[in-house]
Amino acid sequence: MNFTELNLIEPIAKAIQEQGYTNPTPIQERSIPEILNGKDFLGCAQTGTGKTAAFSIPILQNLSKNKTSNRHIKALILTPTRELAIQIEENINNYGKYLPLKQLVIFGGVKQGNQEAALKKGVDILVATPGRLLDFIAQGIISLKNLEIFVLDEADRMLDMGFVHDVKRIIKLLPQKRQTLFFSATMPSEIQKLANSILNNPVKVEVTPVSSTADTINQSVYFVEKENKLNLLTHILKNDIADSVLVFARTKHGADKIARKLQKDNISTEAIHGNKSQNARQNALNNFKSGKTRVLVATDIAARGIDIDELKFVINFELSDVSETYVHRIGRTGRAGAEGNSISFVDGLDLLNLKNTEKLIGKKIPVIKNHPFHTDNLVAQKRDSNNKPVPAGSEKPKLPRTGSSRPKNNKKKPSENISISFKKPKNKNFTRKK
């Protein structure tokens, strides 16, 4: 199917053609006609399948039919992270560049003055994170009474980040009569219950489940001792890869450590994570997109909004304990049918996660041995509650269980404490002799 077969109006068709779009992805092909018809929609699709265009394009077309000039919020797109909110607003701006609609993104972590001023000028489409939206509603700056379309994007990530209660508060403030679009990469029971509570006879579409990875991504594993990981990363970036690279780190501290090492090795690198200010994170992301910074090191949450069509390489410095995260990570490359590459560094602490990841995606990931830090002697290790390696043999030995928990010699010993009590004489006239 071609985009020209989706009955899009000329301003949108022209804009997406300029973006290089020719054929819709499966989620776009199945969602755009249904959303254009005003149906509620439940879409389950993983990262990198084109979900943003799947709901943004029909929203723009439906709102363009509204001839009223009042700048009230008619569409609300709720998303979990600042980076993803910014990315969605940029895409809407690109798709709707020839339409007289105004869009705005709001998020926390920055002063509200500029966002408040923009809201007062009037907005048709609002992209927001839950916290800042509730703040503005509480201050009387935002009203949702004229809302026509509500989009809940990345619903499973909302659950992971603890935003579900905020989402439920926001839903209670929406008009009963509205079109609701619900997108999630996975459907755990709590997310399914939320979808059932807010959707009205929805069209349900599930494409590329979370356990699948794009066929266009070349996946590989490098076995390496933990102390050699940083040196291996430098070696690959200087000898094997000339392109931009997104590196995933497990922790904020780890992301900073990797960035410092690469900078020391004269490789332009920046890190983004939750401890960085919003401006610093956005500047780092812009530098990476423009090519000014070659390597971006990110934690999982901070990287959720990174959407770069031509990103060719993703490196997992460590594998996540959550297998599904692997699919989300490598979904940053190989987007929209383009070829991508995923490299995962695996040490003893990552062996179990590798096994679980391969079980999830249903295939073995090839091991690359032709690098100077390869090892065949990895030993699986566990982590403690603080995510630190547990030394081999340090676990407490398990005692053999017996039929009774009471010791064999369970006779009660006589008490060593002797208590003496005196009875009061019955004769009330009794007096002590002097």
Secondary structure, DSSP 8 states (H G I E B T S, - for coil): --GGGG---HHHHHHHHHTT--S--HHHHHHHHHHHTT--EEEE--TTS-HHHHHHHHHHHHHHT---------EEEE-S-HHHHHHHHHHHHHHTTTSS--EEEE-SSS-SHHHHHHHHH--SEEEE-HHHHHHHHHTTS---TT--EEEE-SHHHHHHTT-HHHHHHHHHTS-SS-EEEEEES---HHHHHHHHHH-SS-EEEE-S-TT---TTEEEEEEE--GGGHHHHHHHHHHHT--S-EEEE-SSHHHHHHHHHHHHHTT--EEEE-TTS-HHHHHHHHHHHHHTSSSEEEE-TTGGGG---TT--EEEESS--SSHHHHHHHHTTSSGGG--EEEEEEE-GGGHHHHHHHHHHHTS---B---STT--S-----EE-TTS-EE-TT-S-------S-SS-S-------S---------S-TT-----
